[in-house]
C-alpha cells in the first residue's frame, strides 16, 4: 500500500522533483523539530519558550508541505485528495472581497506602526526581557499578513 510520502504515478518530471523535495524537506524538518523538542525539554525558561515558537512554525510548515503534496497527488490521480492547497478560484463577490481586504490591510499597517511604538517603549529593557524579540516575531507576522492580504487584493477571483 502506498504512503502519502510516495509519489503518485502520473506526475510530470518537474512535479516529481517538487514532490520529492517536499518529502525530503519534511523529513529533515521532522528531525530538526525533534532536536528542538529535546533542547526545549532540557533547558526550560526563555529558551524553551522561544523554541516552542519556532516549533509551532515548523509544524505549520509541515502541514503546508503535506497539503502541497496532496495537491500534486490530486492532480496526478485526477481525484480529490484533501486537504490540499487549492488553485485560484472564482469568488462570488470579488469587489466586496477587495473592499474588505483593504480594511484588513489598513488594520495590519496600523498594527505595524503600533509595533514600532511598542519597540520604543521597551528599548530600555531589551537586554533582560524577551519583549524585543517577541516584537520581531510580531513584525514578521504582520509582514506575512500584509503579503497574504495583498495577494488576495490582486487575485480576489480567478
C-alpha positions in Angstrom: 0.0 0.0 0.0 1.3 3.4 -1.0 2.1 6.0 1.7 1.5 9.8 1.5 5.3 10.2 1.1 5.4 8.0 -2.0 5.0 10.0 -5.3 1.8 9.1 -7.2 2.0 7.7 -10.7 1.4 10.3 -13.3 3.5 13.2 -12.1 5.5 15.1 -14.7 9.2 15.2 -14.2 9.2 18.6 -12.5 6.2 17.6 -10.4 8.1 14.5 -9.3 11.1 16.6 -8.4 8.9 19.0 -6.4 7.2 16.2 -4.7 10.5 14.5 -3.7 11.8 17.9 -2.5 8.8 18.4 -0.3 9.2 14.9 1.2 12.9 15.4 1.8 12.4 18.8 3.4 9.6 17.5 5.6 11.7 14.5 6.8 14.6 16.9 7.6 12.3 19.2 9.5 10.9 16.3 11.5 14.4 15.5 12.6 15.1 19.2 13.4 11.8 19.5 15.4 12.9 16.5 17.5 16.1 18.3 18.3 14.2 21.5 19.1 12.0 19.5 21.5 14.9 17.9 23.2 16.7 21.2 23.8 13.4 22.8 25.0 12.8 19.9 27.4 16.3 20.2 28.9 16.5 23.9 29.2 13.1 25.3 30.1 12.7 29.1 30.7 13.1 31.6 27.9 14.9 29.1 25.7 12.1 26.6 25.7 9.6 29.4 25.2 11.3 30.7 22.1 12.0 27.2 20.7 8.3 26.5 21.1 7.5 29.5 18.8 9.9 28.0 16.2 8.4 24.5 16.6 4.9 26.0 16.1 6.0 27.5 12.8 7.8 24.3 11.8 4.6 22.3 12.4 2.6 24.7 10.3 5.3 24.4 7.5 4.9 20.6 7.8 1.1 20.9 7.3 1.6 23.2 4.4 4.0 20.8 2.7 1.5 17.9 3.3 -1.2 19.9 1.7 1.1 20.8 -1.2 1.9 17.1 -1.8 -1.8 16.3 -1.7 -2.4 19.0 -4.3 0.2 17.3 -6.6 -1.4 13.9 -5.7 -4.9 15.1 -6.6 -3.7 16.3 -10.0 -1.8 13.1 -10.8 -4.6 10.8 -9.7 -7.4 13.1 -11.0 -9.3 12.8 -7.8 -9.9 14.9 -4.7 -7.3 14.3 -2.0 -8.0 16.7 0.8 -6.6 18.7 2.5 -4.7 20.4 -0.3 -3.6 23.8 -1.3 -6.3 25.0 -3.7 -5.9 26.6 -7.0 -7.2 30.1 -7.5 -10.9 30.0 -7.7 -14.0 32.1 -8.6 -15.3 34.4 -5.8 -19.0 35.3 -5.8 -18.4 39.0 -4.9 -14.8 39.9 -5.8 -15.5 43.7 -5.3 -16.7 43.0 -1.7 -13.7 40.8 -1.1 -11.3 43.6 -2.2 -13.1 46.2 -0.2 -12.9 44.1 3.0 -9.3 43.1 2.4 -8.4 46.7 2.1 -9.9 47.3 5.5 -7.8 44.4 6.8 -4.7 45.8 5.2 -5.3 49.2 6.8 -5.5 47.5 10.2 -2.4 45.4 9.6 -0.5 48.5 8.5 -1.7 50.3 11.7 -0.5 47.3 13.7 2.9 47.7 12.1 3.1 51.3 13.2 1.9 50.3 16.7 4.6 47.7 17.0 7.1 50.4 16.2 5.8 52.5 19.0 5.9 49.5 21.4 9.5 48.8 20.4 10.4 52.3 21.5 8.6 51.8 24.8 10.6 48.6 25.6 14.0 49.6 24.4 15.4 50.1 27.9 14.5 46.5 28.9 15.6 44.6 25.8 18.7 43.2 27.4 16.8 41.3 30.1 13.4 40.6 28.6 12.1 38.8 25.6 9.9 41.7 24.6 12.1 42.9 21.8 12.3 39.5 20.1 8.6 39.0 20.6 8.1 42.3 18.7 10.4 41.0 16.0 8.2 37.9 15.6 5.0 40.0 15.6 6.5 42.3 12.9 7.4 39.3 10.8 3.8 38.0 11.2 2.4 41.4 10.3 4.5 41.5 7.1 3.3 38.0 6.3 -0.3 39.0 6.9 0.1 42.0 4.6 1.7 39.8 1.9 -1.3 37.4 2.1 -3.8 40.2 2.0 -2.1 41.9 -0.9 -2.2 38.7 -2.8 -5.9 38.4 -2.2 -6.3 42.1 -3.2 -4.6 41.3 -6.5 -6.4 38.0 -7.0 -9.9 38.2 -5.5 -11.3 35.9 -8.1 -9.9 33.8 -10.9 
